[in-house]
Amino acid sequence: MAGHSKWANIQHRKGRQDEKRGRIWTRIIREIMVAARAGGGDLDANPRLRLAVEKAKAANMPADNIKRNIDKATGNLEGVNYEEIRYEGYGIGGAAIIVDTMTDNRVRTVADVRHAFSKYGGNMGTEGSVAFQFKHCGQIVFAPGTPEDQVMEVALEAGAEDVVSDEEGAIEVLTSPADFEAVRNALEAAGLKPDMAEVTMRPENTIALEGDDATRMQKLLDMIEDLDDVQDVYHNADL
């Protein structure tokens, strides 16, 4: 089935992540520690930790760093105790924003997030105020030019929920969070290498923003993403 164009937004987000590559280890370490604390240090028995370790390896983090932070989280070494907190709010034009954080100081974090929202004309919302506009799912994206029939056949056979192509020819495979790894592994085993693969909060609908509104929204998102305690930012703005 055909969907709206998401390729430009996805490429922009990847570019922003590349710009912040120097800080990405910090965020991955927090994810490793929270995942290990919640589900134990055994990679085979902890899918969330397994994904975090894959991210660490993709970012060229040394194996010793990975092991040390798993040990800290599981009590074998002394470490910082991070907690996960989600904030929700509205950006320009009523666009929905979800901010996932990991912090050792929730007072600092909520003040920083609230300041970012207010500086560029957004508003913090209450818990659940915008989350219903997103779907928690696995998202596997292939660049335009990838053979859609092959992607669809392999993905659906492996348990994907849907395969969506946009007007630019990018292909998006959607899975449940539980089936994400199996579907991604099946696609890669078939020689289909995704441009992006992650478990995410995917907007059910988007709000188009142009001109000054788009500029202000991008500044708001950039400021939130640059906060030290922020792990992920999800939104439904089509910039």
C-alpha positions as CSV (number, residue, x, y, z in Angstrom):
1,M,0.0,0.0,0.0
2,A,1.1,3.6,-0.6
3,G,1.8,6.1,2.1
4,H,2.9,9.7,2.5
5,S,6.5,10.7,1.7
6,K,8.7,10.1,4.7
7,W,12.0,9.7,3.1
8,A,13.2,13.3,3.5
9,N,12.2,13.3,7.1
10,I,14.0,10.1,7.8
11,Q,17.1,11.2,6.0
12,H,17.1,14.5,8.0
13,R,16.8,12.6,11.2
14,K,19.7,10.4,10.3
15,G,21.8,13.5,9.4
16,R,21.0,15.0,12.8
17,Q,22.1,11.8,14.5
18,D,25.3,11.7,12.5
19,E,26.0,15.3,13.7
20,K,25.7,14.2,17.3
21,R,27.8,11.1,16.8
22,G,30.3,12.3,19.5
23,R,27.5,12.2,22.1
24,I,25.8,9.1,20.9
25,W,27.9,6.8,23.2
26,T,26.4,8.5,26.3
27,R,22.9,7.8,25.1
28,I,23.7,4.2,24.2
29,I,25.4,3.6,27.6
30,R,22.3,4.8,29.4
31,E,20.1,2.5,27.2
32,I,22.4,-0.5,28.0
33,M,22.3,0.2,31.7
34,V,18.5,0.6,31.9
35,A,17.9,-2.4,29.7
36,A,20.3,-4.6,31.7
37,R,18.8,-3.4,35.1
38,A,15.3,-4.1,33.9
39,G,15.9,-7.5,32.2
40,G,19.2,-8.8,33.4
41,G,22.6,-9.0,31.7
42,D,22.0,-12.1,29.5
43,L,21.8,-11.0,25.9
44,D,19.9,-14.1,24.8
45,A,17.2,-13.6,27.4
46,N,16.9,-9.8,27.1
47,P,15.9,-8.5,23.6
48,R,16.0,-4.8,24.6
49,L,19.6,-5.2,25.9
50,R,20.5,-7.1,22.7
51,L,19.3,-4.2,20.5
52,A,21.2,-1.7,22.7
53,V,24.4,-3.7,22.4
54,E,23.9,-3.8,18.6
55,K,23.6,0.0,18.6
56,A,26.8,0.2,20.6
57,K,28.7,-2.1,18.2
58,A,27.4,-0.1,15.2
59,A,28.7,3.1,16.9
60,N,32.1,1.3,17.3
61,M,31.9,1.2,21.1
62,P,34.7,-1.1,22.5
63,A,33.5,-4.4,23.9
64,D,35.1,-3.6,27.3
65,N,32.9,-0.5,27.6
66,I,29.8,-2.5,26.8
67,K,30.6,-5.2,29.4
68,R,31.5,-2.7,32.1
69,N,28.2,-0.9,31.8
70,I,26.2,-4.1,31.8
71,D,28.1,-5.1,35.0
72,K,27.3,-1.7,36.5
73,A,23.6,-2.1,35.8
74,T,23.4,-5.6,37.1
75,G,25.2,-4.8,40.4
76,N,28.6,-6.2,39.7
77,L,30.1,-2.7,39.6
78,E,29.0,0.6,41.2
79,G,27.2,2.9,38.8
80,V,24.7,5.7,38.4
81,N,21.0,4.8,38.7
82,Y,19.1,6.1,35.7
83,E,15.3,6.2,35.4
84,E,13.2,6.5,32.3
85,I,10.7,9.4,32.1
86,R,8.5,10.2,29.1
87,Y,7.2,13.8,28.4
88,E,4.5,14.7,26.0
89,G,3.5,18.0,24.5
90,Y,2.6,20.1,21.5
91,G,4.8,21.9,19.0
92,I,4.0,24.4,16.3
93,G,0.5,24.1,14.7
94,G,-0.5,21.5,17.3
95,A,2.0,19.0,16.2
96,A,2.5,16.2,18.7
97,I,5.8,15.5,20.4
98,I,7.0,12.7,22.6
99,V,10.3,13.1,24.5
100,D,11.9,10.0,26.0
101,T,14.5,10.7,28.6
102,M,16.9,8.8,30.9
103,T,18.0,10.8,33.9
104,D,19.6,10.6,37.4
105,N,17.9,14.0,38.3
106,R,14.2,14.3,37.2
107,V,13.9,17.9,38.6
108,R,16.7,19.0,36.2
109,T,15.3,17.1,33.3
110,V,11.7,18.3,33.5
111,A,12.9,21.9,33.8
112,D,15.1,21.5,30.7
113,V,12.4,20.0,28.6
114,R,9.8,22.5,29.7
115,H,12.2,25.4,28.9
116,A,12.8,24.0,25.4
117,F,9.1,23.7,24.7
118,S,8.3,27.2,25.9
119,K,11.2,28.9,24.2
120,Y,10.0,28.1,20.7
121,G,6.2,28.3,21.2
122,G,5.4,24.7,22.3
123,N,3.5,23.5,25.3
124,M,4.1,20.6,27.7
125,G,1.2,18.3,28.0
126,T,0.0,15.7,30.6
127,E,0.8,12.0,30.4
128,G,-1.1,10.4,27.6
129,S,-2.0,13.7,26.0
130,V,-0.4,12.9,22.6
131,A,0.8,9.2,22.9
132,F,-2.5,7.9,21.5
133,Q,-1.5,9.5,18.1
134,F,1.5,7.2,17.8
135,K,2.0,3.4,17.4
136,H,4.8,1.6,19.2
137,C,6.2,-0.6,16.5
138,G,9.3,-1.9,14.7
139,Q,10.1,0.2,11.6
140,I,12.5,-1.0,8.9
141,V,13.1,1.4,6.0
142,F,14.6,0.7,2.6
143,A,15.9,3.3,0.2
144,P,14.1,4.1,-3.1
145,G,15.1,1.5,-5.7
146,T,14.9,-1.5,-3.4
147,P,12.8,-4.3,-5.0
148,E,9.4,-3.9,-3.3
149,D,8.1,-7.3,-4.2
150,Q,11.0,-9.1,-2.6
151,V,10.8,-7.0,0.5
152,M,7.1,-7.6,0.8
153,E,7.4,-11.4,0.3
154,V,10.3,-11.8,2.8
155,A,8.8,-9.4,5.4
156,L,5.3,-10.8,5.5
157,E,6.6,-14.4,5.6
158,A,8.7,-13.4,8.6
159,G,5.7,-11.9,10.5
160,A,5.6,-8.2,9.5
161,E,2.3,-6.4,10.0
162,D,2.5,-4.2,6.9
163,V,4.7,-3.0,4.1
164,V,4.2,0.6,3.0
165,S,5.8,2.5,0.0
166,D,5.8,6.2,-0.2
167,E,5.6,8.5,-3.3
168,E,9.5,8.7,-3.5
169,G,9.8,4.9,-3.6
170,A,11.1,4.3,-0.1
171,I,9.7,1.1,1.5
172,E,8.7,0.9,5.1
173,V,8.2,-2.4,6.8
174,L,6.2,-2.3,10.0
175,T,6.3,-5.0,12.7
176,S,5.2,-5.5,16.3
177,P,8.0,-4.7,18.8
178,A,8.3,-8.4,19.6
179,D,8.7,-9.4,16.0
180,F,11.1,-6.7,15.0
181,E,14.3,-8.7,15.3
182,A,13.0,-11.7,13.5
183,V,11.7,-9.7,10.5
184,R,14.9,-7.6,10.3
185,N,17.1,-10.7,10.4
186,A,15.0,-12.4,7.7
187,L,15.3,-9.4,5.4
188,E,19.1,-9.1,6.0
189,A,19.5,-12.9,5.4
190,A,17.8,-12.4,2.0
191,G,20.3,-9.7,1.1
192,L,18.0,-6.8,1.8
193,K,20.0,-4.3,3.9
194,P,17.8,-1.6,5.4
195,D,18.7,2.1,5.5
196,M,17.2,2.4,9.0
197,A,15.8,-0.2,11.4
198,E,14.5,0.6,14.9
199,V,11.7,0.1,17.4
200,T,10.0,3.5,17.5
201,M,6.9,5.5,18.1
202,R,5.4,6.0,14.6
203,P,2.8,8.7,14.1
204,E,-0.6,7.5,12.9
205,N,-1.1,10.8,11.0
206,T,1.1,13.8,10.2
207,I,0.7,17.6,10.3
208,A,2.2,19.5,7.4
209,L,4.2,22.6,8.4
210,E,5.8,25.0,5.9
211,G,7.8,28.3,6.0
212,D,8.3,30.0,9.4
213,D,6.2,27.3,11.1
214,A,8.5,24.5,9.8
215,T,11.6,26.5,10.9
216,R,10.3,27.1,14.4
217,M,9.3,23.5,14.8
218,Q,12.7,22.3,13.6
219,K,14.4,24.7,16.1
220,L,12.2,23.3,18.9
221,L,13.0,19.7,18.0
222,D,16.7,20.5,17.7
223,M,16.8,22.1,21.1
224,I,15.0,19.2,22.7
225,E,17.2,16.6,21.0
226,D,20.3,18.4,22.2
227,L,19.4,18.1,25.9
228,D,21.8,15.8,27.7
229,D,19.1,13.7,29.3
230,V,17.0,13.1,26.1
231,Q,17.3,9.7,24.5
232,D,14.7,9.9,21.7
233,V,12.2,12.5,20.3
234,Y,9.2,11.5,18.2
235,H,6.8,13.8,16.4
236,N,4.1,13.9,13.8
237,A,5.2,17.1,11.9
238,D,5.8,16.8,8.2
239,L,8.4,19.5,7.7
